[in-house]
Amino acid sequence: MKRVVVELEGNLTFCGIDKGEIEIEGKVGLLVETDKKSGLKIWCPKEMIKDILVIPISEV
């Protein structure tokens, strides 16, 4: 499990848990779970990603 901060073109930034890469409509992107309780996830197309910062977390 990785916590990430994903910076996109257009000054959009999302943080959450990296749920892996998936393909939607022929485009590959990173799925980020921003809220574990509700299960809200944001799909970030790879071509829009400017930077990814990985923030280590430990399982308790």
Secondary structure, DSSP 8 states (H G I E B T S, - for coil): --EEEEEETTTEEEEEEEEEEEEETTEEEEEEEEETTTTEEEEEEGGGEEEEEEE-----
